[in-house]
Amino acid sequence: RELGPAAFGLVLDTGHSNVHKTTQAYLEGCRGLLCDLHLNDNAGTHDQHQVPGKGSFSWKGLRSILERNDYTGPLMLELLPQPEAHDVAAVCAEARTSLALMA
């Protein structure tokens, strides 16, 4: 009760929303409350924490939806270790490339 409404926010985890097919409803329902994004991909059946673009999540247009909602918060990659994970520079380069999918 001591905290005002501005003390609370919502996080969108694209992996979870892909499995449950709730991405659009979540984005529409949390206008103004979105404070963080956990970006990861999967086949739509269970949480796999893959690099965006490796699964079935629909990335196209996500950036424009976020811009319409005035989202300026962080874009956090939430990934499980991959076989190539020992090459941090390669993982970062792949992740940077995946951001273009959001256009």
Disulfide bonds with the S-S distance in Angstrom:
none
